[in-house]
Amino acid sequence: MPNQGIAILYNILNQAEGISCERGYVPWPDMGDAMREAGIPLLSLEGAAPVASFDIVGLHVPHEMAVTNFLEALDLAGIPLLAADRGEDDPIIIAGGPSVYNPEPYAAFFDAILIGEGEESLLETCQLHRRLRDEGVPRAQIVEQLASIAGNYVPSLYEVRHDEPCSPHGYTVPREGKNAPTVVYKRVVEDFGATNPLSQSCVPYAQLVHDRLSIEILRGCARGCRFCQAGMTYRPVRERSADQIVSSVIQGLEKTGYDEVSLTSLSTTDHSCIRDVLGRLNRRLEDTGIRVSIPSQRLDSFGVDMAESVAGEKKGGLTFAPEAGSQLRISASQKPLERDTQRRGPVLRKALPPRMPSNFHISHKNHWTTGKKMYRVLTSYGTTARSSCGRQATRALVRPVYQPIQTVGAEKDRTRRHPGPDGSGRSVGASRARDQNLRISHGGRRQSLSGHCPARADH
């Protein structure tokens, strides 16, 4: 599955009576050209059926730049690109995902756009289409009826006007005589705990990048970081109970055979019972070799005890997302690290550099001693407060953490001695620590810690 959201919708539709859902993917450009030359349309993955033969074709919009791929998919499938050009025998084209909250730039290509969470609205849309199709209702009327489902935006029922003070693009209102809502509100799954936490039903043959079981333990985020789209679109915050999480993990591991499970959400450590969940999972998975992992963490909600819990018996790595190295950029992104650090009191701050959140240094050093060998620190560039030098601020953030880790690693490995070229003992860990150089990645380009920082390195 390309993501956990698609897996959730895939399972919901295939578990419903009278509905069959198959997947389809856009091929690489050279494969698409070869398919056109051979007269082969876009096919589904499971049954190799032409995509144009389905009743409904749903497209997931993760970001705006992916829309051109959807046009390639429609063209390769032999489906007219514009909704106004489609006829009675063409499938109904719908879209959903986190980037449909502003649907107007690509509204002309879709018959209906499902705004909000799709567990309920997508199933209701498919069930309504099935009932109306069996009654012999024409395609155009079926499309209009889709607007009766909360969260569904049907662009053909609206028109753009310029008769009132507005922007040059005008404003959209329902067409006269059409039964369409003036405002389309997003759909939200109110009872999140009632949904199925085991969304993965397909186990791939090949080893993938995220080759593990994923359990969504929390949905939504109330942090309000300025750069985060998902933190706004998936509100309000809802979470599963600790009992449901633990039982779902054990059941999912038994069904899939994975040796790693990820507790996914926008901010996993904000779950009210996360420490209890990690402790119970570590006890249940003891002596099994199964690792429990969590996504990138906030520095203000991750402490030493949490670092020790996120391990199991396999010692992996940790990913932290401070987003910036300087307090100016952190404040501009509305990520409240400094306030939380001040609440911890002046004792811990005296032992650390002024820009370092207190628990960041301690967690990393302690985490290295528990066996962790890999650390990722995610920062954003080109967003806000670009006056400061991004790489210099990132060095100031990472260097105080890297140096104690380097020292601890050398001390731990100093007992492992191997004969050198001259026959004398040599500390592999110490030499590795001396020779290793910390590198920082900026947009796929690796920069040395000691490299030159230009005046405008953050763009």
JOFENJO-V46201 format. One record per run of one state. SS is the DSSP state (alpha for helix, beta for strand, coil for the rest). FROM is the first residue (numbers start at 0). LEN is the number of residues. If there is no record, write none. Layout:
# JOFENJO-V46201
SS:FROM:LEN ; SS:FROM:LEN
This chain:
# JOFENJO-V46201
coil:0:3 ; alpha:3:12 ; coil:15:13 ; alpha:28:10 ; coil:38:4 ; beta:42:1 ; coil:43:6 ; beta:49:1 ; alpha:50:3 ; coil:53:2 ; beta:55:5 ; coil:60:3 ; alpha:63:14 ; coil:77:5 ; alpha:82:3 ; coil:85:6 ; beta:91:5 ; coil:96:7 ; alpha:103:6 ; coil:109:2 ; beta:111:3 ; coil:114:1 ; beta:115:1 ; coil:116:1 ; alpha:117:17 ; coil:134:4 ; alpha:138:10 ; coil:148:3 ; beta:151:2 ; coil:153:1 ; alpha:154:3 ; beta:157:4 ; coil:161:9 ; beta:170:4 ; coil:174:12 ; beta:186:1 ; coil:187:4 ; alpha:191:3 ; coil:194:18 ; beta:212:4 ; coil:216:1 ; beta:217:2 ; coil:219:10 ; alpha:229:4 ; coil:233:4 ; beta:237:2 ; coil:239:2 ; alpha:241:15 ; coil:256:3 ; beta:259:5 ; coil:264:3 ; alpha:267:3 ; coil:270:3 ; alpha:273:11 ; coil:284:6 ; beta:290:4 ; coil:294:2 ; beta:296:1 ; coil:297:1 ; alpha:298:3 ; coil:301:2 ; alpha:303:6 ; coil:309:7 ; beta:316:7 ; coil:323:3 ; alpha:326:6 ; coil:332:4 ; alpha:336:7 ; coil:343:2 ; alpha:345:5 ; coil:350:7 ; alpha:357:12 ; coil:369:4 ; beta:373:6 ; coil:379:10 ; alpha:389:24 ; coil:413:3 ; beta:416:3 ; coil:419:5 ; beta:424:3 ; alpha:427:8 ; coil:435:3 ; beta:438:4 ; coil:442:2 ; beta:444:4 ; coil:448:11
